[in-house]
Amino acid sequence: MTPDIDSEDLEETDGETLIVSLDETARRLRLDKALAEAAPTLSRARIQALLDTGAVSFADAPVTAKSKTLPGDYAIAIPPVAPADPRPEAIPLTVLFEDADLIVIDKPAGMAAHPAPGNQTGTLVNALLHHCGASLSGIGGVARPGIVHRLDKDTSGVMVAAKSDRAHIGLSALFARHDIERTYIALTRGAPSPARGRIETRIGRSSTDRKKMAVLKSGGREAVTDYVVQRVFGAPAKPGGAPMAARVACTLHTGRTHQIRVHLASKGAPILGDPTYGSGSPAAPVRAAIAEAGLARQALHAAVLGFVHPVTGESLRFETAPPGDMRDLETSLAQVDAP
């Protein structure tokens, strides 16, 4: 069995389970029609196909198109879209470490981790296939060979990939146990309060927008993030208020989809430039700083990755500085404090 891929901040392209609720009025309809009306993102033909493959269940039991329509929650397991076989591409990589089993790189913002609809080329997998050739571990499947954790396309920073199957299995086990040191640097609107703390929630897919994750009162998966406000920018608009922006270091103890982005937003300090979770507009001086820096993404960088080499047992730790757009934004934000 292939271990689950850990992912703090990924573009979600894997399969998902959609929960569809039917009420009493649905009894008069065929099951496929009732589900199609309740789940407008899926066509009736698509639901019929999913019913035929046993991908729809009610009360933990598979149902078919001929099943009686009953009120309640139906779970529809939607499989991932299978991308085309990735091809090697001669894309330059910033390699921090490489041996026969592993490769550690500093991924630039704008590079997707693996091929997916809309990003079939120019991905890290395409680059690794060219750089590593046949040595790249294929245990993770053709779509993302060697990848044991992922960063969102617009998040920069340190990533590790497996070049051998034994390293792939070992790394996957480390991530599954969360036995990995991972620290991210984020530039935020305002600042979380208190200045140092732990965020412990459950994170799952939003009930109002299936493309987003959210903090849930029940369900979802446990998510734990430690954070430290390292610097604040801009005086609060009122005494006791939040600063205009901040630099925050976040250490992960779990690796849920978009965990840091969701957690900081839940503390009222969304990441600057985040198109999904950055609700509300920053103060005018911060907007000007973003424009001056040319930031066109969420200001999030995977700065530290530490782990024990799964083959040699060597302790490895890698740290990289945020790239130019985030450094320029910090410089511009520092001017907000200037007299």
One Martini backbone bead per residue (centre of mass of N, CA, C, O) as a GRO file, in nm:
protein
  339
    1MET     BB    1   0.096   0.036   0.023
    2THR     BB    2   0.058   0.365  -0.025
    3PRO     BB    3   0.135   0.629   0.127
    4ASP     BB    4   0.046   0.908   0.236
    5ILE     BB    5   0.037   1.240   0.145
    6ASP     BB    6   0.179   1.512   0.257
    7SER     BB    7   0.000   1.844   0.321
    8GLU     BB    8  -0.008   2.170   0.385
    9ASP     BB    9   0.010   2.341   0.078
   10LEU     BB   10  -0.208   2.251  -0.154
   11GLU     BB   11  -0.320   2.164  -0.452
   12GLU     BB   12  -0.628   2.031  -0.497
   13THR     BB   13  -0.637   1.694  -0.681
   14ASP     BB   14  -0.758   1.499  -0.526
   15GLY     BB   15  -0.974   1.316  -0.403
   16GLU     BB   16  -1.320   1.321  -0.285
   17THR     BB   17  -1.576   1.367  -0.032
   18LEU     BB   18  -1.919   1.401  -0.088
   19ILE     BB   19  -2.181   1.553   0.092
   20VAL     BB   20  -2.527   1.454   0.056
   21SER     BB   21  -2.844   1.598   0.127
   22LEU     BB   22  -3.159   1.451   0.192
   23ASP     BB   23  -3.494   1.485   0.187
   24GLU     BB   24  -3.821   1.394   0.183
   25THR     BB   25  -3.872   1.496  -0.118
   26ALA     BB   26  -3.678   1.272  -0.256
   27ARG     BB   27  -3.854   1.009  -0.264
   28ARG     BB   28  -3.988   1.073  -0.562
   29LEU     BB   29  -3.700   1.007  -0.663
   30ARG     BB   30  -3.449   0.919  -0.814
   31LEU     BB   31  -3.139   0.892  -0.699
   32ASP     BB   32  -2.978   1.034  -0.926
   33LYS     BB   33  -3.162   1.286  -0.940
   34ALA     BB   34  -3.145   1.377  -0.644
   35LEU     BB   35  -2.834   1.414  -0.639
   36ALA     BB   36  -2.812   1.616  -0.876
   37GLU     BB   37  -2.986   1.838  -0.737
   38ALA     BB   38  -2.795   1.848  -0.469
   39ALA     BB   39  -2.533   1.835  -0.689
   40PRO     BB   40  -2.450   2.070  -0.923
   41THR     BB   41  -2.140   1.975  -0.985
   42LEU     BB   42  -2.302   1.718  -1.081
   43SER     BB   43  -2.397   1.511  -1.302
   44ARG     BB   44  -2.607   1.261  -1.375
   45ALA     BB   45  -2.403   1.088  -1.530
   46ARG     BB   46  -2.186   1.093  -1.311
   47ILE     BB   47  -2.356   0.963  -1.088
   48GLN     BB   48  -2.417   0.701  -1.238
   49ALA     BB   49  -2.121   0.612  -1.256
   50LEU     BB   50  -2.069   0.609  -0.947
   51LEU     BB   51  -2.286   0.402  -0.880
   52ASP     BB   52  -2.167   0.169  -1.062
   53THR     BB   53  -1.880   0.177  -0.878
   54GLY     BB   54  -1.951   0.225  -0.560
   55ALA     BB   55  -1.914   0.555  -0.472
   56VAL     BB   56  -2.192   0.527  -0.319
   57SER     BB   57  -2.316   0.605   0.015
   58PHE     BB   58  -2.530   0.466   0.287
   59ALA     BB   59  -2.462   0.399   0.590
   60ASP     BB   60  -2.183   0.260   0.481
   61ALA     BB   61  -2.339   0.170   0.212
   62PRO     BB   62  -2.374   0.076  -0.089
   63VAL     BB   63  -2.521   0.218  -0.382
   64THR     BB   64  -2.766   0.237  -0.638
   65ALA     BB   65  -2.984   0.330  -0.886
   66LYS     BB   66  -3.201   0.113  -0.748
   67SER     BB   67  -3.216   0.250  -0.498
   68LYS     BB   68  -3.369   0.374  -0.245
   69THR     BB   69  -3.492   0.682  -0.157
   70LEU     BB   70  -3.340   0.849   0.117
   71PRO     BB   71  -3.309   1.024   0.385
   72GLY     BB   72  -2.989   1.191   0.400
   73ASP     BB   73  -2.652   1.092   0.391
   74TYR     BB   74  -2.431   1.106   0.111
   75ALA     BB   75  -2.141   0.941  -0.012
   76ILE     BB   76  -1.911   1.079  -0.255
   77ALA     BB   77  -1.654   0.928  -0.435
   78ILE     BB   78  -1.414   1.128  -0.588
   79PRO     BB   79  -1.199   1.088  -0.817
   80PRO     BB   80  -0.920   1.157  -0.954
   81VAL     BB   81  -0.764   1.316  -1.192
   82ALA     BB   82  -0.592   1.184  -1.466
   83PRO     BB   83  -0.304   1.258  -1.567
   84ALA     BB   84  -0.070   1.281  -1.766
   85ASP     BB   85   0.219   1.180  -1.848
   86PRO     BB   86   0.505   1.280  -1.750
   87ARG     BB   87   0.769   1.492  -1.863
   88PRO     BB   88   1.071   1.572  -1.922
   89GLU     BB   89   1.236   1.880  -1.799
   90ALA     BB   90   1.466   2.153  -1.844
   91ILE     BB   91   1.462   2.258  -1.523
   92PRO     BB   92   1.576   2.453  -1.303
   93LEU     BB   93   1.747   2.375  -0.989
   94THR     BB   94   1.762   2.413  -0.635
   95VAL     BB   95   2.011   2.235  -0.480
   96LEU     BB   96   2.076   2.125  -0.140
   97PHE     BB   97   2.047   1.801  -0.183
   98GLU     BB   98   2.228   1.487  -0.281
   99ASP     BB   99   2.165   1.142  -0.342
  100ALA     BB  100   2.065   0.819  -0.402
  101ASP     BB  101   1.774   0.886  -0.233
  102LEU     BB  102   1.787   1.210  -0.236
  103ILE     BB  103   1.612   1.535  -0.279
  104VAL     BB  104   1.676   1.885  -0.222
  105ILE     BB  105   1.469   2.176  -0.262
  106ASP     BB  106   1.408   2.514  -0.385
  107LYS     BB  107   1.103   2.621  -0.439
  108PRO     BB  108   0.940   2.810  -0.647
  109ALA     BB  109   0.728   3.028  -0.719
  110GLY     BB  110   0.493   2.888  -0.964
  111MET     BB  111   0.549   2.582  -0.891
  112ALA     BB  112   0.429   2.292  -0.934
  113ALA     BB  113   0.458   1.976  -0.809
  114HIS     BB  114   0.233   1.854  -1.008
  115PRO     BB  115   0.042   1.731  -1.230
  116ALA     BB  116  -0.249   1.907  -1.362
  117PRO     BB  117  -0.506   2.068  -1.431
  118GLY     BB  118  -0.332   2.342  -1.587
  119ASN     BB  119  -0.043   2.160  -1.497
  120GLN     BB  120   0.136   1.965  -1.709
  121THR     BB  121   0.373   2.170  -1.697
  122GLY     BB  122   0.647   2.293  -1.511
  123THR     BB  123   0.707   2.093  -1.290
  124LEU     BB  124   0.871   1.923  -1.055
  125VAL     BB  125   0.844   1.649  -1.187
  126ASN     BB  126   0.960   1.728  -1.461
  127ALA     BB  127   1.235   1.812  -1.343
  128LEU     BB  128   1.309   1.542  -1.198
  129LEU     BB  129   1.304   1.356  -1.445
  130HIS     BB  130   1.550   1.500  -1.571
  131HIS     BB  131   1.757   1.501  -1.332
  132CYS     BB  132   1.716   1.179  -1.239
  133GLY     BB  133   1.555   0.998  -1.400
  134ALA     BB  134   1.531   0.656  -1.332
  135SER     BB  135   1.586   0.708  -1.010
  136LEU     BB  136   1.304   0.785  -0.963
  137SER     BB  137   1.059   0.727  -0.765
  138GLY     BB  138   0.737   0.536  -0.831
  139ILE     BB  139   0.549   0.477  -0.576
  140GLY     BB  140   0.350   0.740  -0.615
  141GLY     BB  141   0.318   0.742  -0.909
  142VAL     BB  142   0.304   0.891  -1.218
  143ALA     BB  143   0.215   1.186  -1.125
  144ARG     BB  144   0.433   1.172  -0.846
  145PRO     BB  145   0.729   1.104  -0.836
  146GLY     BB  146   0.884   1.117  -0.512
  147ILE     BB  147   0.640   1.246  -0.367
  148VAL     BB  148   0.567   1.324  -0.006
  149HIS     BB  149   0.534   1.636  -0.043
  150ARG     BB  150   0.365   1.962  -0.057
  151LEU     BB  151   0.336   2.262  -0.240
  152ASP     BB  152   0.207   2.519  -0.335
  153LYS     BB  153   0.256   2.688  -0.615
  154ASP     BB  154   0.272   2.983  -0.434
  155THR     BB  155   0.484   2.827  -0.261
  156SER     BB  156   0.782   2.847  -0.112
  157GLY     BB  157   1.059   2.610  -0.077
  158VAL     BB  158   1.126   2.329   0.102
  159MET     BB  159   1.195   2.009  -0.057
  160VAL     BB  160   1.136   1.652  -0.074
  161ALA     BB  161   1.268   1.368  -0.259
  162ALA     BB  162   1.256   1.050  -0.396
  163LYS     BB  163   1.493   0.805  -0.550
  164SER     BB  164   1.392   0.572  -0.366
  165ASP     BB  165   1.188   0.340  -0.230
  166ARG     BB  166   1.306   0.338   0.059
  167ALA     BB  167   1.285   0.645   0.095
  168HIS     BB  168   0.985   0.675   0.043
  169ILE     BB  169   0.887   0.503   0.278
  170GLY     BB  170   1.041   0.654   0.504
  171LEU     BB  171   0.927   0.940   0.457
  172SER     BB  172   0.629   0.872   0.483
  173ALA     BB  173   0.654   0.786   0.780
  174LEU     BB  174   0.750   1.056   0.893
  175PHE     BB  175   0.500   1.220   0.804
  176ALA     BB  176   0.285   1.044   0.944
  177ARG     BB  177   0.432   1.112   1.237
  178HIS     BB  178   0.550   1.407   1.237
  179ASP     BB  179   0.887   1.361   1.206
  180ILE     BB  180   0.913   1.687   1.137
  181GLU     BB  181   1.075   1.983   1.050
  182ARG     BB  182   0.851   2.278   1.019
  183THR     BB  183   0.902   2.609   0.882
  184TYR     BB  184   0.726   2.913   0.837
  185ILE     BB  185   0.689   3.216   0.647
  186ALA     BB  186   0.475   3.497   0.724
  187LEU     BB  187   0.275   3.755   0.581
  188THR     BB  188   0.047   3.968   0.755
  189ARG     BB  189  -0.261   4.077   0.839
  190GLY     BB  190  -0.166   4.180   1.092
  191ALA     BB  191  -0.195   3.989   1.409
  192PRO     BB  192  -0.164   3.752   1.616
  193SER     BB  193  -0.340   3.665   1.926
  194PRO     BB  194  -0.098   3.623   2.065
  195ALA     BB  195   0.246   3.636   1.985
  196ARG     BB  196   0.221   3.344   2.117
  197GLY     BB  197   0.125   3.008   1.999
  198ARG     BB  198  -0.151   2.770   1.972
  199ILE     BB  199  -0.319   2.591   1.708
  200GLU     BB  200  -0.626   2.402   1.770
  201THR     BB  201  -0.791   2.203   1.529
  202ARG     BB  202  -1.029   2.141   1.275
  203ILE     BB  203  -0.987   2.027   0.934
  204GLY     BB  204  -1.191   2.098   0.642
  205ARG     BB  205  -1.424   2.114   0.427
  206SER     BB  206  -1.620   2.340   0.311
  207SER     BB  207  -1.973   2.383   0.306
  208THR     BB  208  -1.967   2.648   0.096
  209ASP     BB  209  -1.665   2.562  -0.028
  210ARG     BB  210  -1.505   2.297  -0.184
  211LYS     BB  211  -1.220   2.462  -0.240
  212LYS     BB  212  -1.217   2.491   0.070
  213MET     BB  213  -1.099   2.537   0.384
  214ALA     BB  214  -1.182   2.467   0.742
  215VAL     BB  215  -1.293   2.531   1.049
  216LEU     BB  216  -1.417   2.280   1.267
  217LYS     BB  217  -1.628   2.145   1.512
  218SER     BB  218  -1.657   1.888   1.326
  219GLY     BB  219  -1.458   1.683   1.202
  220GLY     BB  220  -1.213   1.620   1.022
  221ARG     BB  221  -0.878   1.723   1.118
  222GLU     BB  222  -0.619   1.750   1.297
  223ALA     BB  223  -0.467   2.079   1.385
  224VAL     BB  224  -0.119   2.197   1.439
  225THR     BB  225   0.005   2.531   1.537
  226ASP     BB  226   0.288   2.714   1.576
  227TYR     BB  227   0.353   3.060   1.685
  228VAL     BB  228   0.551   3.364   1.589
  229VAL     BB  229   0.599   3.697   1.636
  230GLN     BB  230   0.873   3.872   1.491
  231ARG     BB  231   0.714   4.120   1.344
  232VAL     BB  232   0.601   4.457   1.318
  233PHE     BB  233   0.379   4.674   1.115
  234GLY     BB  234   0.251   4.932   1.209
  235ALA     BB  235   0.045   5.108   1.374
  236PRO     BB  236  -0.220   5.109   1.541
  237ALA     BB  237  -0.527   5.263   1.504
  238LYS     BB  238  -0.562   5.163   1.807
  239PRO     BB  239  -0.554   5.102   2.117
  240GLY     BB  240  -0.482   4.757   2.124
  241GLY     BB  241  -0.436   4.696   1.845
  242ALA     BB  242  -0.344   4.603   1.543
  243PRO     BB  243  -0.128   4.580   1.325
  244MET     BB  244  -0.086   4.598   0.986
  245ALA     BB  245   0.163   4.391   1.014
  246ALA     BB  246   0.345   4.064   0.980
  247ARG     BB  247   0.589   3.838   1.103
  248VAL     BB  248   0.548   3.476   1.082
  249ALA     BB  249   0.618   3.183   1.261
  250CYS     BB  250   0.550   2.840   1.153
  251THR     BB  251   0.484   2.532   1.322
  252LEU     BB  252   0.443   2.201   1.241
  253HIS     BB  253   0.238   1.902   1.359
  254THR     BB  254   0.085   1.905   1.093
  255GLY     BB  255  -0.054   1.827   0.737
  256ARG     BB  256  -0.276   2.020   0.618
  257THR     BB  257  -0.469   2.163   0.408
  258HIS     BB  258  -0.391   2.489   0.437
  259GLN     BB  259  -0.321   2.532   0.740
  260ILE     BB  260  -0.189   2.814   0.775
  261ARG     BB  261  -0.399   2.979   0.623
  262VAL     BB  262  -0.637   2.901   0.807
  263HIS     BB  263  -0.522   2.969   1.088
  264LEU     BB  264  -0.455   3.270   1.046
  265ALA     BB  265  -0.740   3.352   0.962
  266SER     BB  266  -0.872   3.258   1.238
  267LYS     BB  267  -0.687   3.501   1.382
  268GLY     BB  268  -0.707   3.765   1.190
  269ALA     BB  269  -0.425   3.681   0.997
  270PRO     BB  270  -0.388   3.689   0.698
  271ILE     BB  271  -0.226   3.634   0.418
  272LEU     BB  272  -0.063   3.805   0.206
  273GLY     BB  273  -0.207   3.750  -0.114
  274ASP     BB  274  -0.449   3.571  -0.047
  275PRO     BB  275  -0.713   3.459  -0.254
  276THR     BB  276  -0.878   3.266  -0.039
  277TYR     BB  277  -0.814   3.381   0.286
  278GLY     BB  278  -0.788   3.713   0.233
  279SER     BB  279  -0.997   3.868   0.385
  280GLY     BB  280  -0.987   4.166   0.327
  281SER     BB  281  -0.829   4.477   0.353
  282PRO     BB  282  -0.558   4.631   0.375
  283ALA     BB  283  -0.389   4.880   0.441
  284ALA     BB  284  -0.275   5.121   0.243
  285PRO     BB  285   0.034   5.085   0.303
  286VAL     BB  286   0.026   4.778   0.238
  287ARG     BB  287  -0.072   4.794  -0.050
  288ALA     BB  288   0.172   4.959  -0.145
  289ALA     BB  289   0.386   4.747  -0.070
  290ILE     BB  290   0.287   4.524  -0.255
  291ALA     BB  291   0.317   4.682  -0.519
  292GLU     BB  292   0.621   4.748  -0.490
  293ALA     BB  293   0.706   4.432  -0.464
  294GLY     BB  294   0.525   4.245  -0.659
  295LEU     BB  295   0.311   4.078  -0.523
  296ALA     BB  296   0.146   3.755  -0.660
  297ARG     BB  297   0.103   3.613  -0.370
  298GLN     BB  298   0.142   3.430  -0.112
  299ALA     BB  299   0.323   3.508   0.191
  300LEU     BB  300   0.484   3.199   0.164
  301HIS     BB  301   0.753   3.009   0.339
  302ALA     BB  302   0.959   2.726   0.338
  303ALA     BB  303   1.233   2.741   0.553
  304VAL     BB  304   1.211   2.454   0.714
  305LEU     BB  305   1.385   2.124   0.693
  306GLY     BB  306   1.368   1.836   0.912
  307PHE     BB  307   1.550   1.513   0.919
  308VAL     BB  308   1.584   1.169   0.899
  309HIS     BB  309   1.751   0.968   0.722
  310PRO     BB  310   1.602   0.672   0.605
  311VAL     BB  311   1.893   0.527   0.543
  312THR     BB  312   2.146   0.659   0.718
  313GLY     BB  313   2.048   0.845   0.986
  314GLU     BB  314   2.087   1.130   0.920
  315SER     BB  315   2.088   1.456   1.019
  316LEU     BB  316   1.869   1.693   0.865
  317ARG     BB  317   1.900   2.053   0.769
  318PHE     BB  318   1.700   2.313   0.613
  319GLU     BB  319   1.763   2.663   0.506
  320THR     BB  320   1.567   2.939   0.375
  321ALA     BB  321   1.512   3.225   0.229
  322PRO     BB  322   1.318   3.436   0.123
  323PRO     BB  323   1.229   3.565  -0.150
  324GLY     BB  324   1.225   3.864  -0.314
  325ASP     BB  325   0.923   3.944  -0.272
  326MET     BB  326   0.931   3.917   0.042
  327ARG     BB  327   1.171   4.098   0.099
  328ASP     BB  328   1.054   4.353  -0.034
  329LEU     BB  329   0.806   4.367   0.148
  330GLU     BB  330   0.954   4.407   0.412
  331THR     BB  331   1.094   4.668   0.332
  332SER     BB  332   0.831   4.825   0.281
  333LEU     BB  333   0.704   4.781   0.563
  334ALA     BB  334   0.929   4.928   0.724
  335GLN     BB  335   0.836   5.216   0.618
  336VAL     BB  336   0.579   5.237   0.791
  337ASP     BB  337   0.758   5.299   1.058
  338ALA     BB  338   0.863   5.542   0.951
  339PRO     BB  339   0.879   5.893   1.002
   0.00000   0.00000   0.00000
